[in-house]
């Protein structure tokens, strides 16, 4: 595990803060969730045992993806991955990381409607189960579901993904504190879902992501790594 975490330490190209701090919803007790992308040296892929596609740590609340896995998920319009690419709180970025950030638009497509709303529906089912079993939802999760639906609607309308909730902050925090009736939250969810559906019909986003452009970037990174000295990778014993 120590050798694996050296990938995060020595080969991270991009890292950022996510969660409530990136969304503009942090309070005094909020955690600091860190996410990152590392590039495993190309020679590591020449062995039977491949480098890890993702890693926890080494810090608490830290999670990182290997570049190829990260790009695969982003091309599938995974909400967590796309939001990671658009965090306003960047902590570390290399030249390769800047190239990745320059590709943000290549990952966006109409697919975000299905993935964002699909994720939201899964969370909604959990909230409904909480209401049935306990009489109330987990209010923090309800807040983030409203935030996600709003983000989806605005992304479909504008073609741009913005994380900070801006002027919606106080209203969302009121939901988190349980100050808004569940019936009202349900109405807001339904309205946002309908608005996202309407926006999807005339979104400026393309039908599919630019897979070829992303693949060209990944190949260039792998080739550059193959020709560079490999640090932090132990030699296999004879």
C-alpha positions as CSV (number, residue, x, y, z in Angstrom):
1,X,0.0,0.0,0.0
2,X,2.9,2.4,0.7
3,X,4.2,1.9,-2.8
4,X,0.7,2.5,-4.2
5,X,0.3,5.7,-2.3
6,X,3.6,6.9,-3.7
7,X,1.6,7.3,-7.0
8,X,-0.5,9.9,-5.3
9,X,2.5,11.6,-3.6
10,X,4.8,11.6,-6.7
11,X,2.5,11.5,-9.7
12,X,-0.6,13.6,-9.0
13,X,-1.4,16.0,-11.8
14,X,-4.5,17.6,-10.4
15,X,-6.1,17.8,-7.0
16,X,-8.9,19.8,-5.6
17,X,-11.3,20.3,-2.7
18,X,-14.9,18.9,-3.2
19,X,-18.0,18.5,-1.2
20,X,-19.7,21.4,0.7
21,X,-16.6,23.6,0.5
22,X,-16.6,23.5,-3.3
23,X,-20.4,24.0,-3.4
24,X,-20.4,27.1,-1.2
25,X,-22.3,25.2,1.5
26,X,-19.6,24.7,4.1
27,X,-20.4,25.4,7.8
28,X,-18.1,25.3,10.8
29,X,-18.3,21.5,11.0
30,X,-17.9,20.7,7.4
31,X,-15.2,18.2,6.3
32,X,-12.6,18.9,3.7
33,X,-13.0,16.4,0.9
34,X,-10.0,16.1,-1.4
35,X,-10.1,14.5,-4.8
36,X,-7.2,14.0,-7.3
37,X,-5.9,12.5,-10.5
38,X,-2.5,10.7,-10.8
39,X,-0.7,9.3,-13.8
40,X,0.8,5.9,-13.2
41,X,4.1,5.7,-15.1
42,X,3.6,3.8,-18.4
43,X,6.1,1.0,-17.6
44,X,3.9,-0.1,-14.7
45,X,1.3,-1.2,-17.3
46,X,3.8,-3.6,-18.9
47,X,3.6,-5.9,-16.0
48,X,1.0,-8.6,-15.3
49,X,0.0,-6.6,-12.2
50,X,-1.4,-3.3,-13.3
51,X,-1.3,-0.1,-11.2
52,X,-4.4,0.7,-9.2
53,X,-7.2,2.5,-10.9
54,X,-8.0,4.5,-7.7
55,X,-6.6,5.0,-4.2
56,X,-7.8,6.2,-0.8
57,X,-5.5,8.5,1.1
58,X,-3.0,9.2,2.3
59,X,-4.9,12.0,4.0
60,X,-8.3,11.6,5.6
61,X,-11.2,12.3,3.2
62,X,-8.8,12.0,0.2
63,X,-9.5,9.9,-2.9
64,X,-7.7,9.8,-6.3
65,X,-8.2,8.2,-9.7
66,X,-5.6,7.1,-12.2
67,X,-5.9,9.3,-15.3
68,X,-7.4,6.6,-17.6
69,X,-10.1,5.6,-15.1
70,X,-10.9,9.2,-14.5
71,X,-11.3,9.9,-18.2
72,X,-13.4,6.8,-18.7
73,X,-15.8,7.9,-15.9
74,X,-15.9,11.5,-17.2
75,X,-16.8,10.3,-20.7
76,X,-19.7,8.4,-19.1
77,X,-20.8,11.8,-17.6
78,X,-20.4,10.5,-14.0
79,X,-21.6,13.5,-11.9
80,X,-18.9,13.2,-9.2
81,X,-16.1,13.1,-11.8
82,X,-17.4,16.0,-13.9
83,X,-17.9,18.1,-10.7
84,X,-14.3,17.3,-9.7
85,X,-13.1,18.7,-13.0
86,X,-15.0,22.0,-12.3
87,X,-14.1,22.5,-8.6
88,X,-13.3,26.2,-7.9
89,X,-10.9,25.1,-5.2
90,X,-7.8,23.7,-7.0
91,X,-5.0,22.8,-4.6
92,X,-2.4,21.4,-7.1
93,X,-2.1,21.3,-10.9
94,X,0.8,20.4,-13.2
95,X,1.2,21.2,-16.9
96,X,-0.5,17.8,-17.7
97,X,-3.2,18.7,-15.2
98,X,-3.8,21.9,-17.0
99,X,-4.2,20.0,-20.2
100,X,-6.8,17.8,-18.5
101,X,-8.7,20.9,-17.3
102,X,-8.6,22.3,-20.8
103,X,-10.5,19.2,-21.9
104,X,-13.5,19.9,-19.6
105,X,-15.7,20.8,-22.4
106,X,-14.9,17.6,-24.3
107,X,-16.5,15.5,-21.6
108,X,-19.8,17.3,-21.5
109,X,-22.8,16.1,-23.6
110,X,-26.5,15.6,-23.4
111,X,-25.7,12.4,-21.5
112,X,-25.5,14.5,-18.3
113,X,-29.3,14.6,-18.2
114,X,-29.5,10.9,-17.8
115,X,-26.6,10.5,-15.4
116,X,-27.4,13.4,-13.1
117,X,-31.1,12.7,-12.9
118,X,-30.4,9.0,-12.6
119,X,-28.2,9.6,-9.6
120,X,-30.8,12.0,-8.2
121,X,-33.5,9.4,-8.5
122,X,-31.4,6.9,-6.6
123,X,-30.9,9.4,-3.8
124,X,-34.6,10.3,-3.8
125,X,-35.5,6.6,-3.3
126,X,-33.3,6.6,-0.2
127,X,-34.9,9.7,1.1
128,X,-38.4,8.3,0.6
129,X,-37.3,5.1,2.5
130,X,-36.1,7.3,5.4
131,X,-39.4,9.1,5.5
132,X,-41.3,5.8,5.6
133,X,-39.1,4.3,8.2
134,X,-38.3,7.3,10.4
135,X,-40.8,10.0,9.6
136,X,-38.2,12.3,8.1
137,X,-35.4,12.3,5.5
138,X,-31.8,12.8,6.1
139,X,-31.9,16.6,5.6
140,X,-28.3,17.0,4.5
141,X,-28.9,14.5,1.7
142,X,-32.1,16.3,0.7
143,X,-30.1,19.6,0.5
144,X,-27.5,18.0,-1.8
145,X,-30.2,16.4,-4.0
146,X,-31.7,19.9,-4.6
147,X,-28.3,21.2,-5.3
148,X,-27.6,18.5,-7.8
149,X,-30.9,18.9,-9.7
150,X,-30.3,22.7,-9.9
151,X,-26.7,22.1,-11.2
152,X,-28.1,19.6,-13.8
153,X,-30.8,22.1,-15.0
154,X,-28.3,25.0,-15.3
155,X,-25.7,22.8,-17.1
156,X,-28.3,21.8,-19.7
157,X,-29.5,25.4,-20.1
158,X,-26.1,27.0,-20.4
159,X,-23.6,24.2,-21.4
160,X,-21.5,25.2,-18.4
161,X,-21.1,23.3,-15.1
162,X,-21.0,25.6,-12.0
163,X,-20.5,24.2,-8.6
164,X,-20.9,27.1,-6.2
165,X,-24.6,27.5,-5.3
166,X,-24.3,31.3,-5.0
167,X,-27.5,33.0,-3.8
168,X,-29.2,29.6,-3.2
169,X,-26.9,29.0,-0.2
170,X,-29.2,30.1,2.6
171,X,-32.2,28.4,1.2
172,X,-30.3,25.1,0.9
173,X,-28.9,25.4,4.3
174,X,-32.4,25.9,5.7
175,X,-33.3,22.5,4.1
176,X,-30.2,21.0,5.8
177,X,-31.4,22.3,9.2
178,X,-34.8,20.7,8.7
179,X,-36.5,24.1,8.5
180,X,-38.3,23.4,5.3
181,X,-41.3,20.9,5.3
182,X,-40.6,17.7,3.4
183,X,-43.7,18.4,1.2
184,X,-42.1,21.7,0.1
185,X,-38.9,19.9,-0.7
186,X,-40.7,17.4,-2.8
187,X,-42.4,20.2,-4.7
188,X,-39.0,21.8,-5.4
189,X,-37.5,18.4,-6.5
190,X,-40.4,17.9,-8.9
191,X,-40.1,21.4,-10.3
192,X,-36.3,21.1,-10.8
193,X,-36.7,17.7,-12.5
194,X,-39.3,19.1,-14.9
195,X,-37.1,22.2,-15.7
196,X,-34.1,19.9,-16.4
197,X,-36.3,17.8,-18.7
198,X,-37.3,20.9,-20.6
199,X,-33.7,22.2,-20.8
200,X,-32.5,18.9,-22.2
201,X,-34.8,19.3,-25.2
202,X,-32.9,22.4,-26.4
203,X,-29.5,22.2,-24.6
204,X,-26.4,23.6,-26.4
205,X,-24.5,20.5,-25.3
206,X,-23.5,18.0,-28.1
207,X,-25.1,14.6,-28.3
208,X,-22.0,12.8,-27.2
209,X,-18.6,13.7,-25.6
210,X,-15.5,14.2,-27.8
211,X,-14.0,10.8,-27.1
212,X,-11.3,11.0,-29.8
213,X,-9.9,14.3,-28.3
214,X,-9.7,12.7,-24.9
215,X,-8.1,9.6,-26.2
216,X,-5.5,11.6,-28.1
217,X,-4.6,13.4,-24.8
218,X,-4.4,10.1,-22.9
219,X,-2.1,8.6,-25.6
220,X,0.2,11.6,-25.5
221,X,0.5,11.4,-21.7
222,X,1.3,7.7,-21.9
223,X,3.9,8.2,-24.6
224,X,5.6,11.0,-22.7
225,X,5.7,8.9,-19.6
226,X,7.1,5.9,-21.5
227,X,10.1,8.0,-22.5
228,X,10.7,9.5,-19.1
229,X,12.7,8.1,-16.2
230,X,10.4,6.2,-13.9
231,X,10.7,7.4,-10.3
232,X,9.1,5.7,-7.3
233,X,8.6,2.4,-9.1
234,X,10.6,-0.4,-7.5
235,X,12.6,-2.7,-9.7
236,X,11.3,-6.3,-9.9
237,X,13.8,-8.7,-8.3
238,X,15.6,-11.1,-10.5
